[in-house]
Structure formats: structure tokens, C-alpha cells
């Protein structure tokens, strides 16, 4: 199966047009995540801000597929690393990706999470709400499996505090993001099937 974005891509026979389309998708995906990163709320009980980034990562991974989705998220990290205000709350700089950065693991985890979600989407998991929830949940598991240990190392804290700072505060919010994404992708496929018969 193909990802949603590549289903709409020019045919392989038009290689230059297809490459340009893929490049535009990668840039567009990075800008989507950057835009959602500006939805950022800092609270006193965790050093990690609440943001909309994760929703963007899930959508980009599912829509673009594992390869192009990972490239798009890696481009997002590059854009932020060179100083563009693309990280949470308009921040930027390479220091946010370092080992001592509290949120560095989450940022790197975005690449892995988008790859996992994209791979599952390529297997058709984004075609129904139920399977999409499963795909996005697994993407979240990958994200926190990288983000929490990184946070623990950056702050020199144990697992209990790491979970208190880096996982528990985000369970409800990320569950909502999973549900939103799980409704959006199957809905997009239904629209595609309606307006572009044979493509969905």
C-alpha cells in the first residue's frame, strides 16, 4: 500500500515532477510541525512544555510514509537547529538537540515515531479509526521511550521522577492527539476515495 501523500504523487514516469512533489511534501510537513510547536504551554510541574508538535509528527508520519515522513521531521530538526524559531514557543538552536537538553530526546524521538507510524500506515493502519489509533499509540510509545530516558540523563534523575516529569503529565493530552489524528487520516482517505475514485 502507498501512503496518502504518495498516492497523490505524479507517476514514476515523471521523475522530476515526482521528486519536486516529494520535496514539497517534506517541506510542508516540517512547517506543519513548526507551526504546531508554537502552541506551547509551560507549567511548573514539568520542565517539558505542552505543545502541539506531537500531533504534527503523527500526521506527517502517516501521510508521508516512513521514509519521506522521517525526512520531513529531520528537516524540521535541521530548521530549528540552524536557529529558525521552529521549536516549542518560538525557540531554536542546536543546543535543543544536545544530550543535556531536557527535551532533546523528544525532538529526536519525533523522527523515530514518524517512521514507525509511517510504516504502519503503509500497511493500511491509517485506513480505519481503530487501526489508526493503534498506529498512533505505538508512535507515542516510541516517542516516550526515547524522550523519557533522555530527560532522565539530562536532569540526572531516576525513573520515578523521569516518569513524573516526562510521561504522566502528557498522557491525557497525547491521548487526545491520537484520537484527533486517528479521525483525520481515515477521513482523508474517504475524501480521496470520493473525489479521486481508484486512488484510495
Residue pairs with C-beta under 8 A, 6 or more apart in sequence:
1 122
1 123
1 124
2 65
2 122
3 62
3 63
3 64
3 65
3 68
3 69
3 118
3 121
3 122
4 62
4 63
4 64
4 121
4 126
4 185
4 188
4 189
4 192
5 25
5 63
5 64
5 65
5 68
6 22
6 64
6 65
6 68
7 192
7 199
7 200
8 192
8 196
8 199
9 18
9 21
9 22
10 17
10 18
10 21
11 18
12 18
22 68
25 64
25 68
25 72
26 64
26 68
26 71
26 72
26 75
27 72
27 75
28 72
29 56
29 60
29 63
29 64
29 68
29 69
29 72
29 73
29 75
29 76
30 72
30 73
30 75
30 76
30 79
30 86
32 56
32 59
32 60
33 53
33 56
33 57
33 60
33 72
33 73
33 76
33 86
33 110
34 76
34 79
34 80
34 84
34 86
35 56
36 51
36 52
36 53
36 55
36 56
37 51
37 52
37 53
37 56
37 86
37 87
37 88
37 89
38 52
38 89
38 90
39 51
39 52
40 49
40 50
40 51
40 52
40 88
40 89
40 90
41 49
41 50
41 51
42 49
42 50
42 89
43 49
43 50
43 169
45 169
46 164
46 165
46 166
46 169
47 102
47 103
47 151
47 155
47 165
48 102
48 103
48 106
48 147
48 151
48 165
48 166
48 169
48 170
49 88
49 89
49 103
50 169
50 170
50 173
51 88
51 89
52 177
53 88
53 110
54 110
54 113
54 140
54 143
54 174
54 177
55 177
55 180
55 181
57 73
57 110
57 113
57 114
57 117
57 139
57 143
58 113
58 114
58 117
58 136
58 139
58 140
58 177
58 178
58 181
59 181
59 184
59 185
60 69
60 72
60 73
60 114
61 69
61 70
61 73
61 113
61 114
61 115
61 116
61 117
61 118
61 121
61 139
62 69
62 117
62 118
62 120
62 121
62 126
62 132
62 135
62 136
62 181
62 185
63 69
63 121
63 185
63 188
64 72
64 114
64 118
65 118
65 119
65 121
65 122
66 114
66 115
66 116
66 118
66 119
66 122
67 115
67 118
68 118
69 114
69 115
69 117
69 118
70 111
70 114
70 115
70 118
72 114
73 110
73 111
73 114
74 111
76 86
76 110
77 97
77 107
77 108
77 110
77 111
79 86
80 86
80 87
80 91
80 92
80 93
80 96
80 97
80 107
81 92
81 93
81 94
81 96
81 97
82 92
82 94
83 92
83 93
84 92
85 91
85 92
86 92
87 93
87 96
87 103
87 107
88 103
95 101
96 103
96 104
96 107
97 104
97 107
97 108
98 104
99 150
99 153
99 154
100 154
101 107
101 154
102 151
102 154
102 155
103 147
103 151
104 150
104 154
105 146
105 147
105 148
105 149
105 150
105 151
105 154
106 143
106 146
106 147
106 150
106 151
108 146
108 150
109 142
109 143
109 144
109 145
109 146
109 147
109 150
110 143
112 142
112 143
112 146
113 139
113 140
113 142
113 143
114 139
116 135
116 138
116 139
116 142
117 135
117 136
117 138
117 139
120 126
120 134
120 135
120 138
120 139
121 135
121 185
124 131
125 131
125 132
125 134
125 135
126 132
126 135
126 185
126 186
126 189
127 185
127 186
127 189
128 186
129 182
129 183
129 186
132 181
132 182
132 183
132 185
132 186
133 178
133 179
133 182
136 177
136 178
136 181
136 182
137 178
140 174
140 178
144 166
144 167
144 170
147 166
148 162
148 163
148 166
148 167
149 162
151 157
151 162
151 165
151 166
152 158
152 159
152 161
152 162
152 166
155 161
155 162
155 165
157 165
189 200
190 200
192 199
192 200
193 199
193 200
